[in-house]
Amino acid sequence: MTKKPRWIYWKQTFHSKFQANCLKARIDDNWFNGYEIGPYVEIRKLKTDKYVVRYTYDEII
């Protein structure tokens, strides 16, 4: 049985995908060459045509 990942949503929404990608890159860079496994980060488009960034530390299969 696999568990659903627990997502952590960034508190801000973005008007463009470029802005969301900048935040995603910042989150990814914090774990680059680190000792810990970084989070899985993704960008989701909302029905309001805005973007939100979410990430999880759970393993996704």
MARFI-507338 format. One line per field, with one value per atom (N, C-alpha, C, CB): residue number from 0; chain; atom name; z, y, x. Coordinates in steps of 0.001 Angstrom, whole numbers, plus 500000, padded with zeros to 6 digits. Glycine has a CB too. Layout:
BEGIN
pos (NUM_...)
unit (A_...)
site (CA_...)
Z (Z_...)
Y (Y_...)
X (X_...)
This chain:
BEGIN
pos (0_0_0_0_1_1_1_1_2_2_2_2_3_3_3_3_4_4_4_4_5_5_5_5_6_6_6_6_7_7_7_7_8_8_8_8_9_9_9_9_10_10_10_10_11_11_11_11_12_12_12_12_13_13_13_13_14_14_14_14_15_15_15_15_16_16_16_16_17_17_17_17_18_18_18_18_19_19_19_19_20_20_20_20_21_21_21_21_22_22_22_22_23_23_23_23_24_24_24_24_25_25_25_25_26_26_26_26_27_27_27_27_28_28_28_28_29_29_29_29_30_30_30_30_31_31_31_31_32_32_32_32_33_33_33_33_34_34_34_34_35_35_35_35_36_36_36_36_37_37_37_37_38_38_38_38_39_39_39_39_40_40_40_40_41_41_41_41_42_42_42_42_43_43_43_43_44_44_44_44_45_45_45_45_46_46_46_46_47_47_47_47_48_48_48_48_49_49_49_49_50_50_50_50_51_51_51_51_52_52_52_52_53_53_53_53_54_54_54_54_55_55_55_55_56_56_56_56_57_57_57_57_58_58_58_58_59_59_59_59_60_60_60_60)
unit (A_A_A_A_A_A_A_A_A_A_A_A_A_A_A_A_A_A_A_A_A_A_A_A_A_A_A_A_A_A_A_A_A_A_A_A_A_A_A_A_A_A_A_A_A_A_A_A_A_A_A_A_A_A_A_A_A_A_A_A_A_A_A_A_A_A_A_A_A_A_A_A_A_A_A_A_A_A_A_A_A_A_A_A_A_A_A_A_A_A_A_A_A_A_A_A_A_A_A_A_A_A_A_A_A_A_A_A_A_A_A_A_A_A_A_A_A_A_A_A_A_A_A_A_A_A_A_A_A_A_A_A_A_A_A_A_A_A_A_A_A_A_A_A_A_A_A_A_A_A_A_A_A_A_A_A_A_A_A_A_A_A_A_A_A_A_A_A_A_A_A_A_A_A_A_A_A_A_A_A_A_A_A_A_A_A_A_A_A_A_A_A_A_A_A_A_A_A_A_A_A_A_A_A_A_A_A_A_A_A_A_A_A_A_A_A_A_A_A_A_A_A_A_A_A_A_A_A_A_A_A_A_A_A_A_A_A_A_A_A_A_A_A_A)
site (N_CA_C_CB_N_CA_C_CB_N_CA_C_CB_N_CA_C_CB_N_CA_C_CB_N_CA_C_CB_N_CA_C_CB_N_CA_C_CB_N_CA_C_CB_N_CA_C_CB_N_CA_C_CB_N_CA_C_CB_N_CA_C_CB_N_CA_C_CB_N_CA_C_CB_N_CA_C_CB_N_CA_C_CB_N_CA_C_CB_N_CA_C_CB_N_CA_C_CB_N_CA_C_CB_N_CA_C_CB_N_CA_C_CB_N_CA_C_CB_N_CA_C_CB_N_CA_C_CB_N_CA_C_CB_N_CA_C_CB_N_CA_C_CB_N_CA_C_CB_N_CA_C_CB_N_CA_C_CB_N_CA_C_CB_N_CA_C_CB_N_CA_C_CB_N_CA_C_CB_N_CA_C_CB_N_CA_C_CB_N_CA_C_CB_N_CA_C_CB_N_CA_C_CB_N_CA_C_CB_N_CA_C_CB_N_CA_C_CB_N_CA_C_CB_N_CA_C_CB_N_CA_C_CB_N_CA_C_CB_N_CA_C_CB_N_CA_C_CB_N_CA_C_CB_N_CA_C_CB_N_CA_C_CB_N_CA_C_CB_N_CA_C_CB_N_CA_C_CB_N_CA_C_CB_N_CA_C_CB_N_CA_C_CB_N_CA_C_CB_N_CA_C_CB)
Z (500000_500000_500000_501224_499101_499035_499626_497579_500326_500910_499918_502235_500012_499221_499827_499166_498986_499543_500243_498432_501295_501999_501399_503544_500737_500035_500951_498789_500812_501493_500409_502298_500551_499545_499959_499327_499001_499253_499473_498075_500369_500773_499731_502051_498687_497683_496348_497529_495611_494241_493292_493959_492091_491121_489859_490784_489219_487996_486765_487789_486817_485656_486086_484937_485127_485399_485611_484247_484985_485169_486633_484278_487268_488676_489546_489141_489261_490026_489803_489634_488575_488281_489021_486777_489210_489967_491411_489934_492018_493385_493436_493942_492448_492389_492322_491165_491528_491417_492744_490310_493450_494749_495755_495291_495751_496669_496306_496636_495018_494572_494899_493067_494748_494994_496454_494547_497365_498786_499117_499633_498325_498611_497642_498579_496726_495749_496479_494615_496267_496926_498438_496588_498910_500338_500790_500709_502073_502641_502718_504026_502631_502708_501314_503585_501193_499943_499892_499823_498812_498678_498443_497555_498552_498337_496849_498961_496564_495208_495043_494932_494090_493907_492581_493964_492575_491325_491318_491111_490112_489917_489414_488914_490026_489614_489137_490773_488093_487597_488236_486037_488787_489428_488412_490585_488793_487905_487625_488507_488486_488320_487426_489677_486712_485832_486585_484733_487851_488632_488912_489965_489404_489653_491125_488785_491620_493001_493002_493878_493934_494075_495282_494225_495109_496233_496235_496153_497422_497544_498629_497842_498566_499533_499775_499048_500976_501320_501245_502712_501031_500918_499601_501012_499597_498366_497453_498661_496195_495213_494273_494429_494153_493308_492015_494026)
Y (498828_500000_501239_499996_502168_503400_504551_503716_505407_506574_507723_506975_508590_509808_510749_510484_511453_512382_513559_512897_514033_515205_516426_515113_517266_518419_519631_518711_520429_521707_522769_521830_523657_524682_525990_524881_526653_527981_528926_528464_529886_530721_531755_531410_531913_532942_532305_533862_532933_532505_533469_532455_533009_533798_533999_533116_535154_535479_534808_536985_534472_533839_532582_534829_531698_530466_530766_529461_531830_532226_532559_533427_533307_533658_532403_534613_531476_530226_529403_529401_529396_528666_529261_528668_530577_531214_530712_532764_530613_530107_528636_530299_527867_526444_526279_525762_527105_527039_527395_527975_528369_528740_527607_529992_526928_525797_524665_525298_524371_523308_523642_523073_524890_525293_525156_526721_525246_525114_523721_525422_522714_521345_520846_520422_521672_521271_521061_522338_519944_519552_519454_520542_519223_519092_517655_519653_517471_516127_515455_516184_516240_515690_515552_516575_514659_514542_515693_513153_516428_517594_517219_518463_518180_517904_517771_519003_517131_517082_518320_515744_519181_520456_520434_521645_520928_521038_522305_519807_522713_523909_523453_524919_523985_523641_524889_522976_524770_525875_525782_525853_526890_526933_527288_527942_527109_527453_528948_526983_529739_531196_531673_531879_530737_531022_531608_531974_531285_531616_530318_532358_530456_529289_529221_529332_528003_527782_526753_527302_526919_526003_525121_526774_523833_522910_521941_522149_521425_520485_519473_521220_518360_517290_516618_516265_516081_515292_513802_515659_513452_512051_511482_511895_510210_509556_509372_508198_509719_509578_508449_510912_507519_506350_506483_505034)
X (500847_500000_500896_499034_500610_501391_500588_501799_501307_500663_500701_501342_499708_499741_500783_498333_501507_502491_501803_503425_502445_501934_502604_502191_501824_502349_502377_501519_503420_503542_503419_504908_502443_502197_502849_500689_503470_504015_502850_504922_502993_501870_501475_502195_502238_501985_501632_503205_500724_500442_501141_498897_501397_502153_501328_503494_501514_500770_501367_500737_502662_503283_504045_504232_504193_504933_506411_504754_506915_508306_508590_508640_507693_507873_507890_506757_506996_506948_508217_505706_508735_509971_511166_510241_511179_512269_512266_512132_511094_511005_511400_509583_510949_511302_512822_510631_513482_514936_515609_515425_515065_515633_515508_514948_514366_514178_515129_512712_515250_516160_517610_516009_518014_519403_519794_519619_518844_519161_519681_517931_519317_519742_520799_518554_521227_522242_523559_522397_524193_525445_525302_526542_524106_523880_523978_522537_523845_523929_522561_524554_521520_520170_519581_519269_518634_517895_516904_517170_516932_516075_514623_516562_513745_512333_512013_511481_510910_510385_509509_509577_509837_509151_508414_510148_507179_506438_505600_505548_505212_504398_503038_505072_501987_500623_499904_499842_499111_498302_496920_498205_496466_495157_494079_495155_492841_491726_491651_490416_492266_492260_493400_492353_494061_495202_496385_494784_496502_497688_498437_497312_499653_500494_500859_501766_500983_501384_502516_500171_503440_504567_504297_505925_504503_504341_505504_502986_505805_506914_506620_508226_507339_507169_508513_506119_508650_509826_509530_510321_508269_507881_508402_506342_508664_509093_507899_509767_508081_507011_507390_506766_506490_506762_505998_506384)
